[in-house]
Amino acid sequence: MVKIPAPLKFYVDNQSEFEVPGATVAELLENVVSRYPSFKAHLFDSNGKLRRYFNVFVNGVHIRDLNGMETPLQEGDKVILMASAAGG
């Protein structure tokens, strides 16, 4: 299950949650952008790296505290994509 923040739902057919396969976080994200190509520019930079301001959580744990983009996924895992907010 992938959860998308409200400001980015436009790029995924106005869905806040949807199912997409993937054995790792990297594979899951590639499958997301394959299904929703307009979302790619928001997730990845021009070098194909996850944008700095995007945070990815698997079952509530940030992927930087796991195995990064190679974090393995199992059926039933919740992946949350969250854009960082900045301001002052």
Helices and strands as residue ranges (DSSP letters): E 2-3, G 6-12, E 17-18, H 25-35, G 37-39, H 40-43, E 54-58, E 61-62, G 63-65, G 68-70, E 79-83
